[in-house]
Amino acid sequence: MFKKRCVIYPKDVQIITGRTLRHGQKTLCKIRKLVNKEPHQYVTVAEFSEFSGIPVDQLWDYLI
């Protein structure tokens, strides 16, 4: 059984959205600003789900 992780990376955003890696980086930067996180802090799957409007259940298909 795979362990689920709680953070999302730019490469994950790229795979989920079909956009470029740079778009994934910019998206995570926007999310950090919205939730008042420092640049070194991670973005969680739940935060990305809320930002993108994609249910967490559907995100797990791409993250495993």
Contacts in CASP RR format, 6 or more apart in sequence:
PFRMAT RR
TARGET T0000
AUTHOR 0000-0000-0000
METHOD contacts of the structure
MODEL  1
MFKKRCVIYPKDVQIITGRTLRHGQKTLCKIRKLVNKEPHQYVTVAEFSE
FSGIPVDQLWDYLI
2 64 0 8 1.000
4 60 0 8 1.000
4 63 0 8 1.000
4 64 0 8 1.000
5 45 0 8 1.000
5 63 0 8 1.000
6 44 0 8 1.000
6 45 0 8 1.000
6 46 0 8 1.000
7 42 0 8 1.000
7 43 0 8 1.000
7 44 0 8 1.000
7 45 0 8 1.000
8 28 0 8 1.000
8 43 0 8 1.000
8 44 0 8 1.000
8 45 0 8 1.000
8 48 0 8 1.000
8 59 0 8 1.000
8 63 0 8 1.000
9 28 0 8 1.000
10 21 0 8 1.000
10 24 0 8 1.000
10 25 0 8 1.000
10 27 0 8 1.000
10 28 0 8 1.000
11 21 0 8 1.000
12 62 0 8 1.000
12 63 0 8 1.000
13 19 0 8 1.000
13 23 0 8 1.000
13 24 0 8 1.000
13 27 0 8 1.000
13 28 0 8 1.000
13 48 0 8 1.000
14 20 0 8 1.000
14 21 0 8 1.000
14 23 0 8 1.000
14 24 0 8 1.000
15 62 0 8 1.000
16 52 0 8 1.000
16 54 0 8 1.000
16 59 0 8 1.000
16 62 0 8 1.000
17 23 0 8 1.000
17 24 0 8 1.000
17 27 0 8 1.000
17 52 0 8 1.000
27 48 0 8 1.000
27 51 0 8 1.000
28 43 0 8 1.000
28 48 0 8 1.000
29 39 0 8 1.000
30 51 0 8 1.000
31 37 0 8 1.000
31 43 0 8 1.000
31 47 0 8 1.000
31 48 0 8 1.000
31 51 0 8 1.000
32 38 0 8 1.000
32 39 0 8 1.000
32 41 0 8 1.000
32 43 0 8 1.000
34 51 0 8 1.000
35 43 0 8 1.000
35 47 0 8 1.000
37 43 0 8 1.000
45 56 0 8 1.000
45 59 0 8 1.000
45 60 0 8 1.000
45 63 0 8 1.000
46 56 0 8 1.000
48 54 0 8 1.000
48 59 0 8 1.000
49 55 0 8 1.000
49 56 0 8 1.000
49 59 0 8 1.000
END
